[in-house]
Amino acid sequence: MSVRSRLYRDGELIAENFPATEVAGRLNDTERSFAWLDLCGPTAQQIALLTEEFGMHPLAVEDAVQQAQRAKLDRYDSHLFLNTYMAELHPDGSLNTAEVAAFINQRVLITVRYDERFDISQLLIRWDENIEMAKYGVSFLIYGLVDALVDGHFEAVQQLDQSLVELQNTMFRPHPESYAQLQERTFLARRNLVRLRQVALPMREVVNSMMRPTMHLVSAPMLPYFQDVYDHVLRVVEWTESLRDLNNAMLETNLMLQNNTMNQIVKQVTSWAAIIAVPTAITGFFGQNVAFPWEHTLTEFIVSTIVTIGIAVGLFIEFKRRQWI
C-alpha cells in the first residue's frame, strides 16, 4: 500500500507526498488550488475517506473497490468516475493489463489502483514536462493520465504489429518452426488483440464524453489536447481491427501451408512407393521373387535387371520433373 499526492496552486506545484488525510484541508485554504491523490492498494480507512472527506458516491467507490469493471466514465452529482486500463506487452508475448480508477471533480483527481504495474512515475514526468498547462486546473491532470494510458495502448498495438510481421516471415522461411508452434503464437497474438480491443474500444466513448460541454470538465484551451488523445484512441481501435483481420488471414494461411505440406508428403511417399514397386513387379513376373537370381538363365537375369533399373530410373526422373520428390 502506498500514497502519493500533489498540490498545485496558481499553476505551480507547491507540495507533494503529504498524507491523504490532509488533502481536503489543503484544498480549503484557497480556491486557486487543486490536488492529486493516488491510492495504491488502499486500506478500508482510505476507502472510507473517499466518501467522508470528498463526498464520492458510494456506487462509484464500490466500482473502484470491486474492480474488473469495464472502461467507462460515469457522471454523478458532485463528481465523475473514470475506470480504465493500462496495457503493456510483456517480453514473453503476453499482454498485461491493470485497472485504474479515478474520481474527478473541479478541485481534485483521485486515482485508485490495486496493481503496481502502472508506472506512476511516468505520469509524474508527463505532468512535470507540461507544467505550463497546470494553470488549467484538474483538466491538466486528467489529460496527463488519459494520455499516458492511451499511449500505452498505442505502444502495445505497435509491438503486436511488429510481432505479427515477424510471425509472417517465419511462416514462409525455408526451415520454419513447427506448425504447432506457429499456431500457438498466432492464437496468442489473437488473444492479445482481443484483450487490447476490450480495453481500447471503450476509451473512444470515454474521451469523447470528456470533451462534451455538459461535463464541464475540459476547458477550451485544453480541448485540442484531448482531441489529440481522441485521435490516438481511434488509431488504436482501427489498427487493432486491421490486425485482427491480418491474424485471421494468418491462421487460414497456416492451415493452408499445413495442407500443402501434407500433400507434398503424400506425393513423395506415393512416388517412392511406385519406384519401389517396380522391382517387386518385375521379379514377380520373371519368377524371381523366391528363387535366387543365379538359379535362372543369365539372359533372364540380365533382362529383368535392365527392365527393373530402366523403369525405376524413368519413374524417378518423371517424379523429379514434376517436383514430387
Stockholm file with secondary structure:
# STOCKHOLM 1.0

chainA/1-325         MSVRSRLYRDGELIAENFPATEVAGRLNDTERSFAWLDLCGPTAQQIALLTEEFGMHPLAVEDAVQQAQRAKLDRYDSHLFLNTYMAELHPDGSLNTAEVAAFINQRVLITVRYDERFDISQLLIRWDENIEMAKYGVSFLIYGLVDALVDGHFEAVQQLDQSLVELQNTMFRPHPESYAQLQERTFLARRNLVRLRQVALPMREVVNSMMRPTMHLVSAPMLPYFQDVYDHVLRVVEWTESLRDLNNAMLETNLMLQNNTMNQIVKQVTSWAAIIAVPTAITGFFGQNVAFPWEHTLTEFIVSTIVTIGIAVGLFIEFKRRQWI
#=GR chainA/1-325 SS CEEEEEEEETTEEEEESCCGGGHHHHHTTCTTEEEEEEEESCCHHHHHHHHHTSCCCHHHHHHHHHCCCCSEEEECSSCEEEEEEEEEECTTSCEEEEEEEEEECSSEEEEEESCTTSCHHHHHHHHHHTGGGGGGTHHHHHHHHHHHHHHHHHHHHHHHHHHHHHHHHHHTSSSCCCHHHHHHHHHHHHHHHHHHHHHHHHHHHHHHHHTSGGGCCSCGGGHHHHHHHHHHHHHHHHHHHHHHHHHHHHHHHHHHHHHHHHHHHHHHHHHHHHHHHHHHHHHHHTTTTTSCGGGSCHHHHHHHHHHHHHHHHHHHHHHHHTTCC
#=GC SS_cons         CEEEEEEEETTEEEEESCCGGGHHHHHTTCTTEEEEEEEESCCHHHHHHHHHTSCCCHHHHHHHHHCCCCSEEEECSSCEEEEEEEEEECTTSCEEEEEEEEEECSSEEEEEESCTTSCHHHHHHHHHHTGGGGGGTHHHHHHHHHHHHHHHHHHHHHHHHHHHHHHHHHHTSSSCCCHHHHHHHHHHHHHHHHHHHHHHHHHHHHHHHHTSGGGCCSCGGGHHHHHHHHHHHHHHHHHHHHHHHHHHHHHHHHHHHHHHHHHHHHHHHHHHHHHHHHHHHHHHHTTTTTSCGGGSCHHHHHHHHHHHHHHHHHHHHHHHHTTCC
//
